[in-house]
Structure formats: structure tokens, C-alpha cells
């Protein structure tokens, strides 16, 4: 006879899991002990960090997988944000939670019977592919099917809640080790006629654009780099697909978005045909003024769902002859050359580092082997998305759907474990970083090769900007002066035995900085950002008389272009 939790640990290993991020607790004591013998188990300080780290570990796609292990009650409630973020981004995340003994379950008759008991299944159900209480012994085939349900097709989190007595039960190993079945393919086959139709549509168009989202696998674009260069069709990337092509790829023309690259937005809006593959085309992608998205063109949208495999379509189009679009390509290059990513319009006081210049210089310093985590919200995030020039081979991971503050450090920890000994680079604002700064202990305890760039601008820059632009500078809870408590960073990092250095203009050629940046281990760099820094270009919105918001279309970013430049770059827009 074997303890069931020992068997579960063996099964997890056989399913490809190598790492477990966890916070210990009484209701997972059997599972934790069993997993500690079979997997690399990494303790974190807070459960949300376990979920985010596991998500990012899996998302860098370097060959192994991680899951999160949390106890009952607060263990589950603390990880809900990570479940929601992975759900919105269609990402794999297995969370195994403990629960009170089966006999102690309240089963909704009272609010609580067992210690720390809460109905985790009901809480997790809306943001998971599968949320299931395992209140009886399952065999390997059934357990494998539960984990498989979130790892293939349109991916999503899976939450499995296992009561303490089930974990510790003595079971017959031979009877439960049923073979893992062969699961059905992720997507139904796409008829050849559909591919032919798409190819003809591109050939017949004058200004086609292909937009790749995160539903396009890194492995797919890795195999297609040279073929895509020969298509003669401009390719753009969503933020979550930022690393599918490098910035120097001959068909790459930027990252359009509500906070996107101005030249990419302008070009996208002049397309007469948009082939959108593996992207949900959310409002952030189309702009809040979605009625004027692709105003003079048609959209063919293939998401990563049961309509078909977007990767197969991309591979088929890359192998096809898609016609001659030399004039359109020449225009795209002309517009890109006319609109630099770092615009001179932004105001930066003397002695501070222009954040756009910082991102530009950092992208020059980063190598093709780096893992880059540009956080998930706020000014640090949008600056990186607008300016950072990615290199082929880098892994770049963010979580823009939920756009939660506090994702950066936990995500960087997951990426750093997955990519060891590769360097991981984190860029995050001081406001977001503060929300999960306790995980600096995890960084130090595990000697991670992590370089932290912290935008030190005295609080919530994006909130401060909103309050300045829409409410006449009525600042509320956005910085130290309005009551937002932030640490003294020069004291905080050394408290975790992590060295810290403040950087400013010219950092990219400072020998002391370069030595710290290139040496193994953890290091924090305080990016000296002006609290009054402006962040342009951007889509401007107005508060209407009714109190609602009205936004410009994607191509009309603030500030306006001068008449001569406008005449050059808006050739196909009325």
C-alpha cells in the first residue's frame, strides 16, 4: 500500500511537472511532504506569488512545468488574482489546494465547519477551465485528464482541491496506475479551402497586415522566421506576442495598441485587410473607439479556439505565395522611419532619466539570451511596450488582460527559475513593486540571477497623470504627499541582502553599472524618473457631458503630428 499523496507526486512528475511553488499549511501537509521528494519545491511568502511564478515559469516555454500548491481557506483566496490573470490570458496554471477532511466539509449547510474551510471550488469556478473537489480516490488516467483539460486547446487554469484525509489515504498503487489515455487533438482540422481563401484574399488586397497574438506559439514562429521574411506582408505583434519576431525582422512593423507604437497604429489603421491570428482583439488592441478600428478595411479573425488552430493557418500562409505588395512595404518603412519611438515631445526635468530613453538603451544592452519581464500595468509597462526592441531568442512575458499591479517580481521569479542560469530582467514601477516586495526574500534565498529595474517616481505615475489630466490635479492617494506609503529603496534592498544602485542619464556607459548588470546574481537598479514626467504618445479620451468617456481612434494619438508629417504618413486615411 502507498500513501495517495506519494502517488499523486509521481503522477505529476510523469505529466511533466518539475517545480512546485508553495506556501506551507496544515491542510496540504501530506502533499507537500510527498512533492518534496519528487519535485523542486520553492517556498514563497504569499500565495499569489506562487500562482504568478508558476504561470510565468510555464509561459517561458523552456521544457519543464510548474504548479502552485496552497492550503485551504486563505491559501486559496490569496491566489485568486493569479488564477484570474492566467484565465484571461488563456494560460496553463495548475493550482492544487488543500481542504479539510471530507467528514468536516460544511457542504453549504453552514458557513464553516472545518478549520480554515471555505468553498474554494465555487470561488475558483468562474476563472478556471476545471474547478473540482477530489473527495474520493481517483486513478491516474482520471487525474491526468483533469490536468490536461487546462493545458491544451484554449488553455486555462485548473484548480483541484484535495481534502486532507484523501491526501493521506493508503491506496493500492497497482490498481490506480491506469495508463494515461491518448487525448484528442487540440483543434479540429482546417479545410484546405479555408487556407486557399485566405491566400487569395491577401493576394487581392493592396495593403494587408498580419497581426499575431499569443495564441501563436513561440515554437511556430521559431520555425518560420525565414519563411515569414519572404511573404512580403507586414507583420505586427500584440503585447503578449512581443517575442515572436525580433525587432530587426524584415516584416516586423511594431506593436499596435491603445498605448502602442504610433507608427504601428497608423499603419494598422490604413490596412485594407487585417488577418488577426491568435489574438482576441480586445478593446486594448482595437482602441476604445472600436467602431473606427480598421476604418477602410476588412478583418479576418482567427482566435485560438475551436474555430481552428491559428498556428496551422500561419504555417500555411508562410508557405504560400501571397502576391506582390512592394509598394505597401515601402510605405510602411517610410512611415516607421518618419516616426521615432522616442518622441521629443516628452518633458523630463534635468537630472532625471527619460523613461523612453531608458527602455531604448536597456534593449540595446540586453542579450538574445535574456528573459524580460516588463511588469503588467502602469507607466513602466507602457513605456517598455512602446519602446523596447526585442531580440530573437529572448522570452518576454507579461499579463496585460488583468493588468494587475504587483505581477512583475513574482513573474520574474518564475521566469528566473525556469531559465536558470539565464539572466532575467524585470522592469516595474515603484507602486506595483510595493504590492509584492516581500518576495525579495525568495530572490535572495534562491540566489536568482535577476536584475531589477525599479521606476522610482514617488508613487503611482499613471494614476497621478489621470488625476492631473481629468481632475485639475486633485491628487488622491498617488504619492507620498497624498498619503501613499512607499519604502526607502536604498534601505529596503540591503535589508534583503540585495545590492542596490541608483541610475540616471548615461547609465548605459557607466562601467560600475555595466559590471553589476553583467555579473551573476540579484541586483536592484533605481531608475531616477521625474515625478512630473509626461508619457506621450497616447490615445486621448474626453469626459462627455453625460459623464461617459469618448476616445480618439487608434491612429490619432496625442500630440497631433505636424501638417507635413501627417500628409506623409496618413496617405490612405481620408
C-alpha positions as a printed Julia matrix, in Angstrom:
574×3 Matrix{Float64}:
   0.0    0.0     0.0
   1.12   3.57   -0.76
   0.1    6.96    0.57
  -2.09   8.63   -2.04
  -0.14  11.89   -1.94
   3.04   9.96   -2.83
   1.25   8.55   -5.84
  -0.03  12.0    -6.86
   3.53  13.35   -6.73
   4.7   10.52   -9.01
   1.88  11.25  -11.44
   2.7   14.95  -11.55
   6.28  14.11  -12.48
   5.08  11.76  -15.21
   2.92  14.6   -16.57
   5.98  16.83  -16.99
   5.96  18.85  -13.77
   9.37  19.54  -12.27
   8.75  22.52   -9.94
   6.22  23.46   -7.29
   5.74  26.97   -5.86
   4.04  26.82   -2.47
   3.17  28.33    0.87
   3.09  25.61    3.54
  -0.07  24.92    5.51
  -1.66  22.21    7.63
  -4.23  21.2     5.03
  -1.55  20.35    2.45
   0.94  18.68    4.78
   0.8   15.28    3.06
   1.0   16.72   -0.46
   3.9   18.99    0.42
   5.9   16.22    2.06
   5.34  13.9    -0.91
   6.16  16.53   -3.54
   9.34  17.5    -1.7
  10.78  14.07   -2.54
   9.93  14.21   -6.25
  10.0   17.84   -7.39
  11.89  21.07   -6.79
   9.67  22.77   -4.22
  10.12  26.52   -3.87
   8.6   28.32   -0.86
   7.28  31.83   -1.44
   5.99  34.33    1.09
   2.49  34.88   -0.32
   0.24  32.53   -2.29
  -0.39  34.99   -5.12
   3.34  34.86   -5.83
   3.14  31.07   -6.09
   0.43  31.31   -8.77
   2.08  34.08  -10.77
   5.5   32.42  -10.59
   4.07  29.11  -11.82
   2.24  30.87  -14.69
   5.39  32.68  -15.86
   7.55  29.58  -15.35
   5.29  27.74  -17.79
   4.93  30.66  -20.17
   8.64  30.98  -20.96
   8.34  27.51  -22.52
  11.77  26.16  -21.73
  10.86  22.49  -21.4
   9.56  21.86  -17.89
   6.4   22.8   -15.99
   5.48  24.14  -12.57
   2.31  24.18  -10.48
   1.22  26.01   -7.34
   0.37  24.29   -4.05
  -1.69  26.18   -1.46
  -3.53  25.31    1.72
  -7.26  25.65    2.38
  -9.09  28.9     3.13
  -6.73  31.88    2.84
  -4.35  29.8     0.74
  -6.99  29.65   -1.98
  -8.37  33.17   -1.56
  -4.85  34.63   -1.74
  -4.16  33.01   -5.11
  -7.38  34.1    -6.83
  -5.7   37.05   -8.6
  -3.19  34.68  -10.22
  -5.99  32.36  -11.35
  -7.88  35.3   -12.86
  -4.81  36.62  -14.68
  -3.97  33.25  -16.23
  -7.61  32.7   -17.18
  -7.86  36.0   -19.06
  -4.6   35.29  -20.91
  -5.59  31.68  -21.78
  -2.57  30.24  -19.99
  -1.87  26.97  -18.29
  -1.82  27.08  -14.5
  -2.41  24.09  -12.26
  -3.26  25.0    -8.66
  -3.61  22.2    -6.14
  -5.27  23.24   -2.92
  -5.74  21.53    0.4
  -9.08  21.16    2.15
 -10.43  19.93    5.45
 -11.28  16.25    5.87
 -14.25  15.01    3.85
 -16.27  14.41    7.02
 -15.68  18.04    8.09
 -16.98  19.67    4.9
 -19.9   22.0     5.58
 -21.44  21.33    2.11
 -23.23  24.71    2.27
 -25.35  23.72    5.27
 -23.44  26.18    7.45
 -20.82  28.72    6.51
 -17.95  26.73    8.0
 -17.29  23.51    9.89
 -13.63  22.62    9.36
 -10.75  24.86   10.36
  -9.98  27.35    7.55
 -12.7   25.76    5.44
 -14.11  27.79    2.57
 -15.74  26.66   -0.68
 -12.71  27.03   -2.9
 -14.42  25.23   -5.78
 -17.16  27.83   -6.02
 -14.69  30.71   -5.76
 -12.38  29.35   -8.47
 -15.05  28.04  -10.86
 -15.63  31.25  -12.91
 -11.89  31.72  -13.61
 -10.81  28.15  -14.35
 -11.34  25.52  -17.0
 -11.95  22.97  -14.25
 -12.52  23.5   -10.54
 -13.04  20.17   -8.78
 -13.11  18.76   -5.29
 -11.4   15.36   -5.2
 -13.35  13.72   -2.39
 -12.65  10.14   -3.45
  -9.59   8.32   -4.74
  -9.02   8.85   -8.49
  -6.87   6.71  -10.75
  -4.02   8.09  -12.84
  -5.98   8.31  -16.09
  -8.71  10.4   -14.46
  -6.21  12.66  -12.7
  -4.28  13.15  -15.94
  -7.47  14.12  -17.76
  -8.19  16.79  -15.16
  -4.79  18.42  -15.59
  -4.91  18.01  -19.38
  -8.18  19.96  -19.59
  -6.37  23.25  -18.91
  -3.12  22.59  -20.76
  -4.36  22.15  -24.33
  -6.64  23.88  -26.8
  -7.59  27.23  -25.3
  -5.54  26.94  -22.14
  -6.86  27.94  -18.74
  -6.19  27.35  -15.05
  -7.26  24.15  -13.31
  -7.97  24.1    -9.57
  -8.0   20.75   -7.79
  -8.99  20.73   -4.12
  -7.89  17.64   -2.18
  -9.12  17.03    1.4
  -6.51  16.16    3.99
  -7.76  12.61    4.59
  -7.76  11.86    0.86
  -4.15  13.01    0.64
  -3.08  10.71    3.46
  -5.15   7.67    2.48
  -3.38   4.33    1.96
  -4.1    3.04   -1.56
  -3.28   0.17   -3.9
  -0.71   1.61   -6.27
  -1.04  -1.13   -8.88
  -4.8   -0.72   -9.11
  -4.6    3.06   -9.58
  -1.72   3.28  -12.06
  -4.01   3.09  -15.07
  -2.44   4.13  -18.38
  -2.72   7.77  -19.39
  -5.07   7.87  -22.39
  -4.3    9.47  -25.73
  -6.16  12.73  -25.73
  -7.86  14.22  -28.76
  -6.01  16.83  -30.85
  -6.24  20.4   -29.63
  -8.24  21.69  -32.58
 -10.31  20.27  -35.42
  -8.58  20.19  -38.82
  -8.94  23.27  -41.02
 -10.13  22.57  -44.57
  -7.64  23.36  -47.31
 -10.28  25.54  -48.94
 -10.11  27.94  -45.98
  -6.35  28.37  -46.4
  -6.77  28.89  -50.15
  -9.44  31.52  -49.49
  -7.21  33.42  -47.06
  -4.3   33.31  -49.51
  -6.46  34.67  -52.33
  -7.75  37.45  -50.11
  -4.21  38.55  -49.26
  -3.15  38.41  -52.91
  -6.17  40.52  -53.87
  -5.56  43.15  -51.21
  -3.37  46.2   -51.63
  -2.44  46.84  -48.0
  -2.58  43.6   -45.98
  -1.35  43.24  -42.4
  -0.95  40.07  -40.33
  -1.37  40.6   -36.58
   0.0   37.81  -34.37
  -1.28  37.27  -30.84
  -0.18  34.97  -28.03
  -2.3   32.17  -29.49
   0.61  31.79  -31.93
   3.18  29.55  -30.25
   6.81  30.56  -29.96
   7.75  27.23  -31.49
   5.66  28.02  -34.56
   7.32  31.36  -35.27
  10.76  29.94  -34.45
  10.36  27.51  -37.35
   9.02  30.21  -39.69
  11.45  33.11  -39.31
  12.86  32.84  -42.84
   9.57  31.92  -44.49
   7.78  34.87  -42.92
  10.5   37.17  -44.24
   9.64  36.04  -47.76
   5.88  36.63  -47.52
   6.18  40.31  -48.35
   3.34  41.07  -45.9
   3.83  43.39  -42.9
   3.54  41.55  -39.57
   2.63  43.19  -36.28
   2.59  41.76  -32.77
   0.32  42.11  -29.78
   1.96  42.81  -26.44
   1.58  39.19  -25.32
   3.23  38.02  -28.54
   6.06  40.53  -28.31
   8.83  37.92  -28.62
   7.5   36.03  -31.65
   9.65  38.11  -34.03
  12.72  40.21  -33.36
  12.65  43.95  -33.9
  15.01  43.64  -36.88
  12.9   41.09  -38.77
  12.26  42.47  -42.27
   8.48  42.03  -41.97
   8.12  43.34  -38.41
   6.24  46.63  -38.11
   5.65  47.16  -34.43
   3.13  46.61  -31.66
  -0.18  48.45  -32.2
  -2.26  49.06  -29.09
  -4.22  51.74  -27.25
  -0.83  52.57  -25.66
   1.08  51.28  -28.66
   3.75  52.46  -31.05
   2.48  55.46  -33.01
   3.83  54.26  -36.36
   2.33  50.79  -35.9
  -1.08  52.24  -35.01
  -1.04  54.49  -38.08
  -0.04  51.67  -40.43
  -2.55  49.21  -39.0
  -5.39  51.69  -39.45
  -4.52  52.05  -43.15
  -4.69  48.33  -43.89
  -7.37  47.21  -46.31
  -7.14  43.65  -44.92
  -6.22  42.55  -41.4
  -5.54  38.87  -40.77
  -5.65  38.59  -36.95
  -4.27  35.25  -35.74
  -4.36  34.08  -32.13
  -5.5   37.39  -30.65
  -8.82  38.17  -29.01
  -8.79  41.74  -30.41
  -9.82  43.22  -27.08
 -10.51  46.94  -26.64
  -6.9   47.48  -25.65
  -5.93  46.13  -29.07
  -8.55  47.89  -31.16
  -8.74  51.07  -29.11
 -11.74  52.1   -27.04
 -13.15  53.68  -30.19
 -13.53  50.22  -31.71
 -16.1   51.45  -34.22
 -13.22  53.11  -36.1
 -10.84  50.14  -35.96
  -9.52  49.35  -39.48
 -11.81  52.06  -40.91
 -11.19  51.32  -44.6
 -10.56  47.59  -44.45
 -11.82  44.15  -43.58
 -10.88  41.95  -40.62
 -10.48  38.17  -40.79
 -10.17  36.97  -37.21
  -8.91  33.53  -36.16
  -8.7   33.19  -32.38
  -7.18  30.22  -30.52
 -10.48  28.37  -30.05
 -12.5   25.62  -31.7
 -12.79  27.58  -34.94
  -9.34  26.27  -35.81
  -5.64  26.31  -35.0
  -4.19  29.76  -35.69
  -0.69  28.22  -35.75
  -1.66  25.93  -38.63
  -3.04  28.88  -40.57
   0.16  30.89  -40.05
   2.32  27.98  -41.19
   0.17  27.52  -44.28
   0.25  31.2   -45.19
   4.02  31.35  -44.67
   4.44  28.54  -47.2
   2.15  30.16  -49.78
   2.76  32.82  -52.41
   0.89  35.88  -51.14
   1.38  38.27  -54.04
   3.39  41.43  -54.58
   2.95  44.19  -52.0
   6.23  46.03  -52.57
   4.63  49.49  -52.68
   2.83  48.92  -49.38
   6.01  47.62  -47.75
   7.94  50.65  -48.97
   5.28  52.93  -47.47
   5.41  51.03  -44.15
   9.17  51.52  -43.97
   8.78  55.21  -44.81
   6.26  55.73  -42.0
   8.41  53.85  -39.5
  11.41  56.0   -40.39
   9.38  59.18  -40.01
   8.05  58.39  -36.54
  10.75  57.5   -33.98
   9.76  55.54  -30.89
  11.32  58.1   -28.55
   9.46  61.33  -29.33
  11.0   64.68  -28.31
   7.65  65.97  -27.02
   8.04  64.46  -23.54
   9.13  66.6   -20.6
  11.92  65.32  -18.35
  13.46  67.61  -15.74
  17.24  67.91  -15.54
  18.97  65.11  -13.68
  16.18  62.58  -14.27
  16.24  59.74  -16.78
  13.74  59.88  -19.64
  11.92  56.51  -19.31
  11.69  56.06  -23.07
  15.41  56.62  -23.45
  15.95  54.16  -20.61
  13.92  51.43  -22.36
  15.73  52.1   -25.64
  19.15  51.84  -24.0
  18.18  48.77  -21.99
  17.05  46.95  -25.13
  20.47  47.65  -26.64
  22.2   46.2   -23.57
  20.01  43.12  -23.24
  21.19  39.97  -24.98
  19.28  37.44  -27.05
  19.53  35.02  -24.14
  17.75  37.23  -21.61
  14.3   36.68  -20.13
  12.48  40.02  -19.94
   9.56  40.75  -17.61
   8.11  44.23  -18.32
   5.57  44.03  -15.42
   1.85  44.29  -16.32
   0.47  47.77  -15.64
   1.36  51.4   -15.23
   3.83  53.72  -16.91
   6.81  51.34  -16.65
   4.79  48.75  -18.54
   3.54  51.01  -21.34
   6.97  52.58  -21.82
   8.52  49.14  -22.29
   5.79  48.08  -24.69
   6.18  51.25  -26.77
   9.96  51.35  -26.86
  11.8   48.11  -26.02
  13.37  46.49  -29.11
  13.18  42.73  -28.65
  15.88  40.33  -29.86
  15.29  36.91  -31.34
  15.71  34.27  -28.64
  14.52  36.44  -25.77
  11.49  35.33  -23.78
   9.22  38.25  -22.87
   6.23  37.61  -20.61
   3.57  39.92  -19.26
  -0.07  39.65  -18.18
  -1.89  42.59  -19.75
  -5.5   41.36  -19.58
  -5.98  41.7   -15.84
  -3.27  44.41  -15.8
  -2.74  43.96  -12.09
  -0.05  45.79  -10.19
   2.36  43.55   -8.33
   2.84  40.9   -11.05
   6.38  41.82  -12.02
   8.53  40.46   -9.21
   6.59  37.21   -8.8
   6.58  36.64  -12.57
  10.3   37.34  -12.75
  10.91  34.77  -10.02
   9.08  32.12  -12.03
  10.96  33.03  -15.21
  14.31  33.05  -13.37
  13.75  29.53  -12.05
  12.65  28.27  -15.47
  15.57  29.89  -17.27
  18.48  29.2   -14.94
  21.28  30.2   -15.45
  19.98  32.75  -17.98
  19.61  36.33  -16.8
  16.13  37.63  -16.04
  15.42  41.36  -16.38
  12.49  42.91  -14.52
  11.2   46.43  -15.17
   8.48  47.63  -12.8
   7.15  50.82  -11.25
   7.63  51.53   -7.56
   3.88  51.41   -6.89
   3.36  47.98   -8.42
   6.57  46.59   -6.98
   5.48  47.55   -3.47
   2.47  45.22   -3.68
   4.62  42.08   -3.66
   8.0   43.29   -2.46
   8.04  40.59    0.24
   9.21  38.16   -2.46
  12.64  39.78   -2.42
  13.25  37.2     0.28
  12.57  34.46   -2.29
  15.02  36.11   -4.72
  17.8   36.23   -2.13
  17.17  32.78   -0.62
  17.47  31.17   -4.05
  20.34  33.31   -5.39
  18.4   34.12   -8.55
  20.12  35.78  -11.49
  17.63  38.65  -11.53
  18.24  42.29  -12.44
  15.5   44.57  -11.09
  14.92  47.97  -12.68
  12.57  49.99  -10.5
  10.98  53.19  -11.81
  11.45  55.39   -8.75
   8.99  58.23   -9.36
   7.4   58.63   -5.93
   4.21  56.63   -6.39
   1.56  55.77   -8.95
   2.64  57.66  -12.08
  -0.32  56.59  -14.23
  -2.86  57.43  -11.5
  -1.16  60.76  -10.9
  -1.33  61.52  -14.62
  -5.04  60.64  -14.77
  -5.81  62.88  -11.8
  -3.8   65.7   -13.37
  -5.43  65.4   -16.8
  -9.07  64.86  -15.82
  -9.44  66.37  -12.35
  -7.25  69.5   -12.45
  -4.51  67.97  -10.34
  -6.71  66.86   -7.47
  -4.2   64.24   -6.31
  -5.56  61.49   -4.07
  -3.53  58.54   -2.77
  -1.0   58.56   -5.59
   2.27  59.54   -3.87
   3.97  60.2    -0.56
   2.49  63.7    -0.34
  -1.07  62.3    -0.57
  -0.55  59.55    1.98
   0.72  56.62   -0.11
   3.38  54.87    1.95
   6.41  53.74   -0.02
   9.71  52.45    1.37
  13.15  53.97    1.25
  14.52  51.78   -1.52
  18.16  52.33   -0.62
  17.38  50.79    2.78
  14.91  48.13    1.67
  17.01  46.15   -0.79
  20.01  45.81    1.56
  17.59  44.5     4.21
  17.17  41.52    1.87
  20.92  41.38    1.17
  20.36  42.58   -2.39
  22.74  45.31   -3.61
  21.14  48.46   -4.99
  22.33  51.26   -7.27
  20.63  54.46   -8.49
  20.99  55.11  -12.23
  20.4   58.23  -14.31
  21.25  59.67  -17.73
  24.25  57.95  -19.31
  23.8   54.76  -17.26
  24.37  52.63  -20.35
  28.06  53.59  -20.49
  28.75  53.64  -16.75
  31.38  50.93  -16.01
  30.09  50.4   -12.48
  26.56  49.82  -13.75
  27.69  47.54  -16.58
  29.72  45.4   -14.17
  26.72  44.98  -11.87
  24.33  44.34  -14.77
  26.51  41.64  -16.27
  27.59  39.81  -13.12
  25.52  36.79  -11.94
  23.08  37.16   -9.09
  20.46  39.66   -7.95
  20.9   43.4    -8.26
  18.44  46.31   -7.98
  18.7   49.48  -10.07
  16.66  52.53   -9.1
  15.72  54.31  -12.33
  15.59  58.01  -11.4
  12.27  59.08  -13.03
  10.84  62.6   -12.83
   7.53  62.52  -10.87
   6.2   65.12  -13.36
   7.33  63.08  -16.38
   4.94  63.12  -19.35
   4.1   59.95  -21.27
   3.39  60.52  -24.97
   2.22  59.44  -27.45
  -1.1   58.16  -26.15
  -4.74  57.91  -27.12
  -6.6   60.84  -25.59
 -10.06  60.41  -24.08
 -12.6   63.05  -23.06
 -15.28  63.06  -20.39
 -18.55  63.82  -22.16
 -21.47  65.85  -20.83
 -23.18  62.6   -19.82
 -20.14  61.5   -17.79
 -19.02  58.75  -20.15
 -15.66  58.6   -21.94
 -15.04  59.29  -25.62
 -11.72  58.28  -27.19
  -9.83  59.0   -30.37
  -9.41  56.16  -32.87
  -6.19  54.19  -32.76
  -4.26  56.27  -35.3
  -4.97  59.68  -33.74
  -2.57  59.77  -30.82
  -1.74  62.83  -28.76
   0.06  65.09  -29.51
  -1.05  65.67  -33.1
   1.53  65.38  -35.83
   2.53  68.46  -37.79
   0.87  69.0   -41.17
   3.87  67.92  -43.24
   4.35  64.65  -41.35
   0.6   63.96  -41.36
   0.47  64.33  -45.12
   3.28  61.82  -45.45
   2.06  59.11  -43.05
  -1.74  59.28  -43.45
  -1.72  58.65  -47.18
  -4.56  56.12  -47.19
  -6.75  57.68  -44.5
  -9.41  60.14  -45.53
